[in-house]
Amino acid sequence: MKLGVSHQRPEDLHQERFDFLLSLGVEAIEVRLASTEATRERLEEIVNSVQGTGLELHEIMLVDLYNSTAAALNLPQRDEDVEFFKGFLKDLGELGIPHTTYAWHTGGMYQTHRDITRGVPSRGFSTDLANAAPQAFDRDYKADELWENYERYIHEILPVAQAAGVKMQLHPNDPPMDHQGVARIFKSTEAFRRAMRIADQSVNSGILFCVGTWAEMTGESGQGEDVAAALREFGTAGQVHQVHMRNITAPLPDFVETFPDDGYLNLHAIMDVLIDIGFTGMIVPDHVPGASGNTLINEAFTLGYLRALIQYAKHKTG
């Protein structure tokens, strides 16, 4: 498996940043940009910027259209968004970029407030605050609608991804709960089983296994999902290509994001699963606590912790 970073923008692709990442043992990166920037020429520039640096370009994703609200809710812009994404997948395939991430209306209240974890700002989420937020649209959107729209989307998009040789990675709804009048359907392990069935278990319609979001899920008992078991199930099937290693204080209804060594999840147990299934993809910190623009020391700590987990894995299998 490879230590990676996500959330890189084209402006981050310079030698000073590469040197910082390489000094911490980073091996792969994800780059994201807006659809208005995602021309064939711009994608080629990104590939050329990373080539020869010692870093693998794991994926490029669209910071806006990875999560097409129009497609999820069947709004007038839907067909235009779908056609754009098809062209994007074709470009990725031709440029040898193997992965891209998508989500199904994960938008809304990503956080309700800022909290503190070990003295630095961190994302906090309160179900009561989220439920107090106004409706996002002029009517409710139920789960059945979103599932119908998702199935239509996959049947259109998946053949393009397969032909291009690109593996799509579905990110869970974060937070994994209905709010602001919109059902969030990817909020349980069972929902991902259904998604994989819709795609006929194709590895080109896989999962970005966000450990932190899975940890937020309530599960059938209300006490949380079995995160390790879900990772083992989908990973064994070859449907997990990237893992977000993020920790939190508790499942919903309320949580605060923490450093990886300080939440309720045992990330060593997660790593044990990755060892057992022979995972060869990329693991990344996902969110790093800290104020925007002042996170380098926190990023270095988090990447160092994940690197130590990987060394632990290699020791156990050596």
Phi and psi in degrees as GROMACS dihedral restraints (atoms count N, CA, C in turn):
[ dihedral_restraints ]
;  ai    aj    ak    al  type     phi  dphi    fc
    3     4     5     6     1  -118.1    20    10
    4     5     6     7     1   139.8    20    10
    6     7     8     9     1   -80.3    20    10
    7     8     9    10     1   128.4    20    10
    9    10    11    12     1  -134.9    20    10
   10    11    12    13     1   176.7    20    10
   12    13    14    15     1  -130.0    20    10
   13    14    15    16     1   146.6    20    10
   15    16    17    18     1  -111.8    20    10
   16    17    18    19     1  -176.9    20    10
   18    19    20    21     1    62.7    20    10
   19    20    21    22     1    26.0    20    10
   21    22    23    24     1   -84.3    20    10
   22    23    24    25     1   139.8    20    10
   24    25    26    27     1  -107.1    20    10
   25    26    27    28     1   161.2    20    10
   27    28    29    30     1   -52.8    20    10
   28    29    30    31     1   -34.8    20    10
   30    31    32    33     1   -70.2    20    10
   31    32    33    34     1   -13.2    20    10
   33    34    35    36     1   -82.9    20    10
   34    35    36    37     1    -8.5    20    10
   36    37    38    39     1   -88.6    20    10
   37    38    39    40     1    74.0    20    10
   39    40    41    42     1  -138.5    20    10
   40    41    42    43     1   166.1    20    10
   42    43    44    45     1   -62.0    20    10
   43    44    45    46     1   -38.9    20    10
   45    46    47    48     1   -60.9    20    10
   46    47    48    49     1   -42.8    20    10
   48    49    50    51     1   -66.9    20    10
   49    50    51    52     1   -44.5    20    10
   51    52    53    54     1   -59.5    20    10
   52    53    54    55     1   -43.1    20    10
   54    55    56    57     1   -62.3    20    10
   55    56    57    58     1   -40.6    20    10
   57    58    59    60     1   -61.4    20    10
   58    59    60    61     1   -47.7    20    10
   60    61    62    63     1   -65.9    20    10
   61    62    63    64     1   -44.5    20    10
   63    64    65    66     1   -64.7    20    10
   64    65    66    67     1   -34.5    20    10
   66    67    68    69     1   -65.1    20    10
   67    68    69    70     1   -22.1    20    10
   69    70    71    72     1   -96.1    20    10
   70    71    72    73     1     3.1    20    10
   72    73    74    75     1    87.4    20    10
   73    74    75    76     1    13.3    20    10
   75    76    77    78     1   -69.9    20    10
   76    77    78    79     1   139.6    20    10
   78    79    80    81     1  -118.7    20    10
   79    80    81    82     1   -19.0    20    10
   81    82    83    84     1  -148.6    20    10
   82    83    84    85     1   156.0    20    10
   84    85    86    87     1  -137.9    20    10
   85    86    87    88     1   157.0    20    10
   87    88    89    90     1  -113.4    20    10
   88    89    90    91     1   134.9    20    10
   90    91    92    93     1  -117.0    20    10
   91    92    93    94     1   137.8    20    10
   93    94    95    96     1  -129.9    20    10
   94    95    96    97     1   144.2    20    10
   96    97    98    99     1  -150.6    20    10
   97    98    99   100     1   163.4    20    10
   99   100   101   102     1   -73.2    20    10
  100   101   102   103     1   152.3    20    10
  102   103   104   105     1   -61.2    20    10
  103   104   105   106     1   -30.4    20    10
  105   106   107   108     1   -66.3    20    10
  106   107   108   109     1   -21.4    20    10
  108   109   110   111     1   -93.8    20    10
  109   110   111   112     1   -14.0    20    10
  111   112   113   114     1   -84.1    20    10
  112   113   114   115     1    54.8    20    10
  114   115   116   117     1   -77.9    20    10
  115   116   117   118     1   164.3    20    10
  117   118   119   120     1   -59.5    20    10
  118   119   120   121     1   -40.2    20    10
  120   121   122   123     1   -64.7    20    10
  121   122   123   124     1   -40.8    20    10
  123   124   125   126     1   -66.9    20    10
  124   125   126   127     1   -40.3    20    10
  126   127   128   129     1   -63.2    20    10
  127   128   129   130     1   -39.5    20    10
  129   130   131   132     1   -63.3    20    10
  130   131   132   133     1   -38.9    20    10
  132   133   134   135     1   -60.9    20    10
  133   134   135   136     1   -40.9    20    10
  135   136   137   138     1   -64.3    20    10
  136   137   138   139     1   -45.3    20    10
  138   139   140   141     1   -58.7    20    10
  139   140   141   142     1   -45.5    20    10
  141   142   143   144     1   -67.1    20    10
  142   143   144   145     1   -32.7    20    10
  144   145   146   147     1   -66.4    20    10
  145   146   147   148     1   -35.2    20    10
  147   148   149   150     1   -87.6    20    10
  148   149   150   151     1   -28.5    20    10
  150   151   152   153     1   -59.3    20    10
  151   152   153   154     1   132.6    20    10
  153   154   155   156     1    83.6    20    10
  154   155   156   157     1     2.1    20    10
  156   157   158   159     1   -87.2    20    10
  157   158   159   160     1   -15.3    20    10
  159   160   161   162     1    93.7    20    10
  160   161   162   163     1     1.7    20    10
  162   163   164   165     1  -108.9    20    10
  163   164   165   166     1   139.2    20    10
  165   166   167   168     1   -87.6    20    10
  166   167   168   169     1   134.9    20    10
  168   169   170   171     1   -86.7    20    10
  169   170   171   172     1    94.6    20    10
  171   172   173   174     1   -69.1    20    10
  172   173   174   175     1   -41.8    20    10
  174   175   176   177     1  -160.7    20    10
  175   176   177   178     1   157.9    20    10
  177   178   179   180     1  -121.7    20    10
  178   179   180   181     1   134.1    20    10
  180   181   182   183     1  -131.0    20    10
  181   182   183   184     1   157.9    20    10
  183   184   185   186     1   -89.9    20    10
  184   185   186   187     1   120.1    20    10
  186   187   188   189     1   -67.8    20    10
  187   188   189   190     1   -19.5    20    10
  189   190   191   192     1  -108.7    20    10
  190   191   192   193     1   -55.7    20    10
  192   193   194   195     1   -83.2    20    10
  193   194   195   196     1     0.8    20    10
  195   196   197   198     1   -60.9    20    10
  196   197   198   199     1   -23.4    20    10
  198   199   200   201     1  -128.8    20    10
  199   200   201   202     1    80.5    20    10
  201   202   203   204     1   -80.7    20    10
  202   203   204   205     1   105.0    20    10
  204   205   206   207     1   -61.6    20    10
  205   206   207   208     1   -37.0    20    10
  207   208   209   210     1   -62.4    20    10
  208   209   210   211     1   -39.7    20    10
  210   211   212   213     1   -70.6    20    10
  211   212   213   214     1   -42.1    20    10
  213   214   215   216     1   -65.3    20    10
  214   215   216   217     1   -36.9    20    10
  216   217   218   219     1  -105.4    20    10
  217   218   219   220     1     4.4    20    10
  219   220   221   222     1    56.5    20    10
  220   221   222   223     1    52.6    20    10
  222   223   224   225     1   -90.6    20    10
  223   224   225   226     1   166.9    20    10
  225   226   227   228     1   -54.5    20    10
  226   227   228   229     1   -29.9    20    10
  228   229   230   231     1   -76.9    20    10
  229   230   231   232     1    -3.2    20    10
  231   232   233   234     1   -53.6    20    10
  232   233   234   235     1   -54.3    20    10
  234   235   236   237     1   -64.6    20    10
  235   236   237   238     1   -36.5    20    10
  237   238   239   240     1   -64.0    20    10
  238   239   240   241     1   -43.1    20    10
  240   241   242   243     1   -62.9    20    10
  241   242   243   244     1   -42.9    20    10
  243   244   245   246     1   -63.6    20    10
  244   245   246   247     1   -44.7    20    10
  246   247   248   249     1   -64.7    20    10
  247   248   249   250     1   -37.9    20    10
  249   250   251   252     1   -62.4    20    10
  250   251   252   253     1   -43.8    20    10
  252   253   254   255     1   -65.9    20    10
  253   254   255   256     1   -35.5    20    10
  255   256   257   258     1   -60.7    20    10
  256   257   258   259     1   -45.8    20    10
  258   259   260   261     1   -63.8    20    10
  259   260   261   262     1   -37.3    20    10
  261   262   263   264     1   -62.3    20    10
  262   263   264   265     1   -44.3    20    10
  264   265   266   267     1   -61.7    20    10
  265   266   267   268     1   -41.5    20    10
  267   268   269   270     1   -62.0    20    10
  268   269   270   271     1   -43.1    20    10
  270   271   272   273     1   -62.4    20    10
  271   272   273   274     1   -44.3    20    10
  273   274   275   276     1   -58.7    20    10
  274   275   276   277     1   -45.7    20    10
  276   277   278   279     1   -60.9    20    10
  277   278   279   280     1   -44.1    20    10
  279   280   281   282     1   -67.6    20    10
  280   281   282   283     1   -26.9    20    10
  282   283   284   285     1   -93.2    20    10
  283   284   285   286     1     0.8    20    10
  285   286   287   288     1    76.6    20    10
  286   287   288   289     1    25.1    20    10
  288   289   290   291     1   -94.9    20    10
  289   290   291   292     1   114.9    20    10
  291   292   293   294     1   -82.9    20    10
  292   293   294   295     1   -16.2    20    10
  294   295   296   297     1  -139.0    20    10
  295   296   297   298     1   155.2    20    10
  297   298   299   300     1  -152.3    20    10
  298   299   300   301     1   150.9    20    10
  300   301   302   303     1  -101.5    20    10
  301   302   303   304     1   145.0    20    10
  303   304   305   306     1  -140.2    20    10
  304   305   306   307     1   163.7    20    10
  306   307   308   309     1  -144.0    20    10
  307   308   309   310     1   165.9    20    10
  309   310   311   312     1  -120.1    20    10
  310   311   312   313     1    90.7    20    10
  312   313   314   315     1    46.5    20    10
  313   314   315   316     1    60.6    20    10
  315   316   317   318     1   -83.6    20    10
  316   317   318   319     1     0.3    20    10
  318   319   320   321     1   -69.4    20    10
  319   320   321   322     1  -172.7    20    10
  321   322   323   324     1   106.9    20    10
  322   323   324   325     1  -142.8    20    10
  324   325   326   327     1   -85.0    20    10
  325   326   327   328     1    88.5    20    10
  327   328   329   330     1   -63.7    20    10
  328   329   330   331     1   -36.6    20    10
  330   331   332   333     1  -143.6    20    10
  331   332   333   334     1   152.6    20    10
  333   334   335   336     1  -103.3    20    10
  334   335   336   337     1   -20.4    20    10
  336   337   338   339     1  -165.2    20    10
  337   338   339   340     1   166.5    20    10
  339   340   341   342     1   -97.7    20    10
  340   341   342   343     1   135.0    20    10
  342   343   344   345     1  -118.8    20    10
  343   344   345   346     1  -170.4    20    10
  345   346   347   348     1  -127.7    20    10
  346   347   348   349     1   131.8    20    10
  348   349   350   351     1  -127.1    20    10
  349   350   351   352     1   119.7    20    10
  351   352   353   354     1    48.9    20    10
  352   353   354   355     1    41.7    20    10
  354   355   356   357     1    86.4    20    10
  355   356   357   358     1     1.0    20    10
  357   358   359   360     1  -122.9    20    10
  358   359   360   361     1   153.2    20    10
  360   361   362   363     1   -61.2    20    10
  361   362   363   364     1   143.3    20    10
  363   364   365   366     1  -148.8    20    10
  364   365   366   367     1   156.5    20    10
  366   367   368   369     1   -68.7    20    10
  367   368   369   370     1   132.8    20    10
  369   370   371   372     1  -121.6    20    10
  370   371   372   373     1   149.7    20    10
  372   373   374   375     1  -136.5    20    10
  373   374   375   376     1   131.0    20    10
  375   376   377   378     1  -124.0    20    10
  376   377   378   379     1   122.8    20    10
  378   379   380   381     1   -61.7    20    10
  379   380   381   382     1   -39.6    20    10
  381   382   383   384     1   -60.4    20    10
  382   383   384   385     1   -43.6    20    10
  384   385   386   387     1   -66.3    20    10
  385   386   387   388     1   -39.4    20    10
  387   388   389   390     1   -64.4    20    10
  388   389   390   391     1   -41.1    20    10
  390   391   392   393     1   -69.5    20    10
  391   392   393   394     1   -20.5    20    10
  393   394   395   396     1   -83.1    20    10
  394   395   396   397     1    -8.6    20    10
  396   397   398   399     1   -72.0    20    10
  397   398   399   400     1   150.7    20    10
  399   400   401   402     1   -68.9    20    10
  400   401   402   403     1   160.5    20    10
  402   403   404   405     1   -58.2    20    10
  403   404   405   406     1   143.5    20    10
  405   406   407   408     1   -84.3    20    10
  406   407   408   409     1   -24.9    20    10
  408   409   410   411     1  -134.8    20    10
  409   410   411   412     1   176.7    20    10
  411   412   413   414     1   -82.3    20    10
  412   413   414   415     1     2.4    20    10
  414   415   416   417     1  -154.8    20    10
  415   416   417   418     1   168.0    20    10
  417   418   419   420     1   -80.3    20    10
  418   419   420   421     1   150.7    20    10
  420   421   422   423     1  -120.0    20    10
  421   422   423   424     1   116.4    20    10
  423   424   425   426     1   -88.5    20    10
  424   425   426   427     1   164.9    20    10
  426   427   428   429     1   -60.5    20    10
  427   428   429   430     1   -40.3    20    10
  429   430   431   432     1   -58.4    20    10
  430   431   432   433     1   -39.2    20    10
  432   433   434   435     1   -63.6    20    10
  433   434   435   436     1   -46.1    20    10
  435   436   437   438     1   -66.6    20    10
  436   437   438   439     1   -35.0    20    10
  438   439   440   441     1   -67.0    20    10
  439   440   441   442     1   -42.7    20    10
  441   442   443   444     1   -60.8    20    10
  442   443   444   445     1   -44.2    20    10
  444   445   446   447     1   -67.3    20    10
  445   446   447   448     1   -35.6    20    10
  447   448   449   450     1   -65.5    20    10
  448   449   450   451     1   -45.2    20    10
  450   451   452   453     1   -61.6    20    10
  451   452   453   454     1   -42.4    20    10
  453   454   455   456     1   -61.1    20    10
  454   455   456   457     1   -43.5    20    10
  456   457   458   459     1   -61.2    20    10
  457   458   459   460     1   -48.9    20    10
  459   460   461   462     1   -62.8    20    10
  460   461   462   463     1   -40.9    20    10
  462   463   464   465     1   -65.8    20    10
  463   464   465   466     1   -24.9    20    10
  465   466   467   468     1   -85.8    20    10
  466   467   468   469     1   -41.7    20    10
  468   469   470   471     1   -84.4    20    10
  469   470   471   472     1   -40.5    20    10
  471   472   473   474     1   -57.2    20    10
  472   473   474   475     1   -44.1    20    10
  474   475   476   477     1   -59.3    20    10
  475   476   477   478     1   -32.2    20    10
  477   478   479   480     1   -69.2    20    10
  478   479   480   481     1   -44.5    20    10
  480   481   482   483     1   -62.0    20    10
  481   482   483   484     1   -41.7    20    10
  483   484   485   486     1   -64.0    20    10
  484   485   486   487     1   -43.3    20    10
  486   487   488   489     1   -65.8    20    10
  487   488   489   490     1   -33.9    20    10
  489   490   491   492     1   -81.4    20    10
  490   491   492   493     1   -15.4    20    10
  492   493   494   495     1    74.1    20    10
  493   494   495   496     1    29.2    20    10
  495   496   497   498     1  -107.2    20    10
  496   497   498   499     1   134.7    20    10
  498   499   500   501     1   -98.2    20    10
  499   500   501   502     1   117.1    20    10
  501   502   503   504     1   -82.1    20    10
  502   503   504   505     1   145.2    20    10
  504   505   506   507     1  -122.6    20    10
  505   506   507   508     1   112.7    20    10
  507   508   509   510     1   -84.1    20    10
  508   509   510   511     1   121.7    20    10
  510   511   512   513     1   -92.1    20    10
  511   512   513   514     1   139.3    20    10
  513   514   515   516     1   -63.7    20    10
  514   515   516   517     1   159.4    20    10
  516   517   518   519     1   -65.5    20    10
  517   518   519   520     1   129.3    20    10
  519   520   521   522     1  -128.3    20    10
  520   521   522   523     1   109.1    20    10
  522   523   524   525     1   -76.6    20    10
  523   524   525   526     1   153.7    20    10
  525   526   527   528     1   -83.5    20    10
  526   527   528   529     1    66.4    20    10
  528   529   530   531     1  -154.4    20    10
  529   530   531   532     1   151.2    20    10
  531   532   533   534     1   -70.0    20    10
  532   533   534   535     1   137.2    20    10
  534   535   536   537     1  -163.7    20    10
  535   536   537   538     1   162.0    20    10
  537   538   539   540     1    56.3    20    10
  538   539   540   541     1    31.6    20    10
  540   541   542   543     1    82.0    20    10
  541   542   543   544     1     9.5    20    10
  543   544   545   546     1  -124.3    20    10
  544   545   546   547     1   128.7    20    10
  546   547   548   549     1   -70.6    20    10
  547   548   549   550     1   135.3    20    10
  549   550   551   552     1  -105.5    20    10
  550   551   552   553     1   106.4    20    10
  552   553   554   555     1   -83.5    20    10
  553   554   555   556     1   -21.7    20    10
  555   556   557   558     1   -97.3    20    10
  556   557   558   559     1    73.0    20    10
  558   559   560   561     1  -130.3    20    10
  559   560   561   562     1    18.0    20    10
  561   562   563   564     1  -157.4    20    10
  562   563   564   565     1   160.7    20    10
  564   565   566   567     1   -62.5    20    10
  565   566   567   568     1   -39.9    20    10
  567   568   569   570     1   -62.4    20    10
  568   569   570   571     1   -35.4    20    10
  570   571   572   573     1   -62.9    20    10
  571   572   573   574     1   -37.5    20    10
  573   574   575   576     1   -71.8    20    10
  574   575   576   577     1   -32.4    20    10
  576   577   578   579     1   -60.4    20    10
  577   578   579   580     1   -43.9    20    10
  579   580   581   582     1   -62.6    20    10
  580   581   582   583     1   -42.3    20    10
  582   583   584   585     1   -61.9    20    10
  583   584   585   586     1   -41.6    20    10
  585   586   587   588     1   -67.2    20    10
  586   587   588   589     1   -34.3    20    10
  588   589   590   591     1   -66.1    20    10
  589   590   591   592     1   -41.5    20    10
  591   592   593   594     1   -58.4    20    10
  592   593   594   595     1   -37.0    20    10
  594   595   596   597     1   -87.9    20    10
  595   596   597   598     1    11.0    20    10
  597   598   599   600     1    55.4    20    10
  598   599   600   601     1    37.5    20    10
  600   601   602   603     1    60.7    20    10
  601   602   603   604     1    25.5    20    10
  603   604   605   606     1   -70.1    20    10
  604   605   606   607     1   134.7    20    10
  606   607   608   609     1   -68.9    20    10
  607   608   609   610     1   -17.1    20    10
  609   610   611   612     1   -76.2    20    10
  610   611   612   613     1    -8.2    20    10
  612   613   614   615     1  -122.9    20    10
  613   614   615   616     1    69.2    20    10
  615   616   617   618     1   -97.5    20    10
  616   617   618   619     1  -156.0    20    10
  618   619   620   621     1  -130.1    20    10
  619   620   621   622     1   134.7    20    10
  621   622   623   624     1   -90.4    20    10
  622   623   624   625     1   102.8    20    10
  624   625   626   627     1   -80.5    20    10
  625   626   627   628     1    96.8    20    10
  627   628   629   630     1   -87.0    20    10
  628   629   630   631     1   101.8    20    10
  630   631   632   633     1   -57.2    20    10
  631   632   633   634     1   -40.7    20    10
  633   634   635   636     1   -63.9    20    10
  634   635   636   637     1   -43.4    20    10
  636   637   638   639     1   -68.7    20    10
  637   638   639   640     1   -39.8    20    10
  639   640   641   642     1   -60.5    20    10
  640   641   642   643     1   -36.2    20    10
  642   643   644   645     1   -68.2    20    10
  643   644   645   646     1   -23.8    20    10
  645   646   647   648     1   -75.5    20    10
  646   647   648   649     1   -24.3    20    10
  648   649   650   651     1   -62.1    20    10
  649   650   651   652     1   146.0    20    10
  651   652   653   654     1   -83.2    20    10
  652   653   654   655     1   -27.7    20    10
  654   655   656   657     1    73.8    20    10
  655   656   657   658     1   170.3    20    10
  657   658   659   660     1   -63.1    20    10
  658   659   660   661     1   -33.4    20    10
  660   661   662   663     1   -86.0    20    10
  661   662   663   664     1   -11.1    20    10
  663   664   665   666     1    84.6    20    10
  664   665   666   667     1     0.5    20    10
  666   667   668   669     1  -104.9    20    10
  667   668   669   670     1     8.6    20    10
  669   670   671   672     1   107.9    20    10
  670   671   672   673     1   155.7    20    10
  672   673   674   675     1   -79.9    20    10
  673   674   675   676     1   160.0    20    10
  675   676   677   678     1   -83.4    20    10
  676   677   678   679     1    93.3    20    10
  678   679   680   681     1   -63.1    20    10
  679   680   681   682     1   -45.8    20    10
  681   682   683   684     1   -62.6    20    10
  682   683   684   685     1   -40.5    20    10
  684   685   686   687     1   -65.7    20    10
  685   686   687   688     1   -40.4    20    10
  687   688   689   690     1   -64.5    20    10
  688   689   690   691     1   -43.2    20    10
  690   691   692   693     1   -61.9    20    10
  691   692   693   694     1   -41.6    20    10
  693   694   695   696     1   -63.3    20    10
  694   695   696   697     1   -44.0    20    10
  696   697   698   699     1   -60.5    20    10
  697   698   699   700     1   -53.3    20    10
  699   700   701   702     1   -76.7    20    10
  700   701   702   703     1   -33.8    20    10
  702   703   704   705     1   -66.5    20    10
  703   704   705   706     1   -40.0    20    10
  705   706   707   708     1   -62.0    20    10
  706   707   708   709     1   -32.2    20    10
  708   709   710   711     1   -80.0    20    10
  709   710   711   712     1     0.1    20    10
  711   712   713   714     1    75.2    20    10
  712   713   714   715     1    21.3    20    10
  714   715   716   717     1  -100.9    20    10
  715   716   717   718     1     2.5    20    10
  717   718   719   720     1  -112.4    20    10
  718   719   720   721     1   120.9    20    10
  720   721   722   723     1  -114.2    20    10
  721   722   723   724     1   -16.0    20    10
  723   724   725   726     1  -149.7    20    10
  724   725   726   727     1   145.0    20    10
  726   727   728   729     1  -125.6    20    10
  727   728   729   730     1   126.9    20    10
  729   730   731   732     1   -89.4    20    10
  730   731   732   733     1   113.8    20    10
  732   733   734   735     1   -96.4    20    10
  733   734   735   736     1    90.7    20    10
  735   736   737   738     1  -128.2    20    10
  736   737   738   739     1   145.2    20    10
  738   739   740   741     1  -117.9    20    10
  739   740   741   742     1   154.5    20    10
  741   742   743   744     1  -141.3    20    10
  742   743   744   745     1   171.3    20    10
  744   745   746   747     1   -79.1    20    10
  745   746   747   748     1   -29.8    20    10
  747   748   749   750     1  -171.6    20    10
  748   749   750   751     1   161.3    20    10
  750   751   752   753     1   -67.5    20    10
  751   752   753   754     1   172.1    20    10
  753   754   755   756     1   -53.7    20    10
  754   755   756   757     1   148.6    20    10
  756   757   758   759     1   -87.7    20    10
  757   758   759   760     1   -20.2    20    10
  759   760   761   762     1  -135.0    20    10
  760   761   762   763     1   142.9    20    10
  762   763   764   765     1  -155.0    20    10
  763   764   765   766     1   162.8    20    10
  765   766   767   768     1  -130.1    20    10
  766   767   768   769     1   137.8    20    10
  768   769   770   771     1   -74.3    20    10
  769   770   771   772     1   143.4    20    10
  771   772   773   774     1  -127.1    20    10
  772   773   774   775     1   177.7    20    10
  774   775   776   777     1   -70.2    20    10
  775   776   777   778     1   159.2    20    10
  777   778   779   780     1   -62.0    20    10
  778   779   780   781     1   -25.2    20    10
  780   781   782   783     1   -92.3    20    10
  781   782   783   784     1     7.1    20    10
  783   784   785   786     1  -131.1    20    10
  784   785   786   787     1    14.4    20    10
  786   787   788   789     1  -106.0    20    10
  787   788   789   790     1  -167.3    20    10
  789   790   791   792     1   -85.1    20    10
  790   791   792   793     1   -16.5    20    10
  792   793   794   795     1   -81.8    20    10
  793   794   795   796     1   143.8    20    10
  795   796   797   798     1   -93.9    20    10
  796   797   798   799     1    99.9    20    10
  798   799   800   801     1   -70.9    20    10
  799   800   801   802     1   -19.6    20    10
  801   802   803   804     1   -64.1    20    10
  802   803   804   805     1   -37.8    20    10
  804   805   806   807     1   -66.5    20    10
  805   806   807   808     1   -37.0    20    10
  807   808   809   810     1   -63.7    20    10
  808   809   810   811     1   -43.6    20    10
  810   811   812   813     1   -64.2    20    10
  811   812   813   814     1   -36.0    20    10
  813   814   815   816     1   -57.8    20    10
  814   815   816   817     1   -40.0    20    10
  816   817   818   819     1   -64.7    20    10
  817   818   819   820     1   -45.0    20    10
  819   820   821   822     1   -60.7    20    10
  820   821   822   823     1   -36.6    20    10
  822   823   824   825     1   -63.3    20    10
  823   824   825   826     1   -49.2    20    10
  825   826   827   828     1   -61.5    20    10
  826   827   828   829     1   -36.7    20    10
  828   829   830   831     1   -88.9    20    10
  829   830   831   832     1    -1.6    20    10
  831   832   833   834     1    68.0    20    10
  832   833   834   835     1    39.0    20    10
  834   835   836   837     1   -63.0    20    10
  835   836   837   838     1   131.5    20    10
  837   838   839   840     1  -120.3    20    10
  838   839   840   841     1     8.1    20    10
  840   841   842   843     1   -83.6    20    10
  841   842   843   844     1  -156.0    20    10
  843   844   845   846     1  -107.8    20    10
  844   845   846   847     1   136.0    20    10
  846   847   848   849     1  -113.1    20    10
  847   848   849   850     1   138.1    20    10
  849   850   851   852     1  -134.1    20    10
  850   851   852   853     1   158.3    20    10
  852   853   854   855     1   -68.3    20    10
  853   854   855   856     1   -23.3    20    10
  855   856   857   858     1    65.4    20    10
  856   857   858   859     1  -119.9    20    10
  858   859   860   861     1   -83.8    20    10
  859   860   861   862     1   140.1    20    10
  861   862   863   864     1  -117.7    20    10
  862   863   864   865     1   125.6    20    10
  864   865   866   867     1   -58.1    20    10
  865   866   867   868     1   149.4    20    10
  867   868   869   870     1   136.4    20    10
  868   869   870   871     1   159.6    20    10
  870   871   872   873     1   -71.7    20    10
  871   872   873   874     1   145.5    20    10
  873   874   875   876     1   -57.1    20    10
  874   875   876   877     1   133.3    20    10
  876   877   878   879     1    82.4    20    10
  877   878   879   880     1     0.6    20    10
  879   880   881   882     1  -139.9    20    10
  880   881   882   883     1    48.1    20    10
  882   883   884   885     1  -117.9    20    10
  883   884   885   886     1     5.1    20    10
  885   886   887   888     1   -58.4    20    10
  886   887   888   889     1   -43.2    20    10
  888   889   890   891     1   -67.3    20    10
  889   890   891   892     1   -37.4    20    10
  891   892   893   894     1   -70.1    20    10
  892   893   894   895     1   -36.9    20    10
  894   895   896   897     1   -64.7    20    10
  895   896   897   898     1   -42.3    20    10
  897   898   899   900     1   -62.8    20    10
  898   899   900   901     1   -42.4    20    10
  900   901   902   903     1   -61.2    20    10
  901   902   903   904     1   -46.8    20    10
  903   904   905   906     1   -65.0    20    10
  904   905   906   907     1   -45.1    20    10
  906   907   908   909     1   -64.0    20    10
  907   908   909   910     1   -38.5    20    10
  909   910   911   912     1   -62.7    20    10
  910   911   912   913     1   -38.7    20    10
  912   913   914   915     1   -65.0    20    10
  913   914   915   916     1   -43.6    20    10
  915   916   917   918     1   -67.9    20    10
  916   917   918   919     1   -35.7    20    10
  918   919   920   921     1   -62.5    20    10
  919   920   921   922     1   -39.7    20    10
  921   922   923   924     1   -64.3    20    10
  922   923   924   925     1   -37.0    20    10
  924   925   926   927     1   -62.0    20    10
  925   926   927   928     1   -40.8    20    10
  927   928   929   930     1   -65.5    20    10
  928   929   930   931     1   -41.0    20    10
  930   931   932   933     1   -64.4    20    10
  931   932   933   934     1   -36.8    20    10
  933   934   935   936     1   -58.6    20    10
  934   935   936   937     1   -42.7    20    10
  936   937   938   939     1   -63.4    20    10
  937   938   939   940     1   -44.7    20    10
  939   940   941   942     1   -65.4    20    10
  940   941   942   943     1   -35.5    20    10
  942   943   944   945     1   -64.4    20    10
  943   944   945   946     1   -42.1    20    10
  945   946   947   948     1   -67.9    20    10
  946   947   948   949     1   -32.2    20    10
  948   949   950   951     1   -95.0    20    10
  949   950   951   952     1   -10.0    20    10
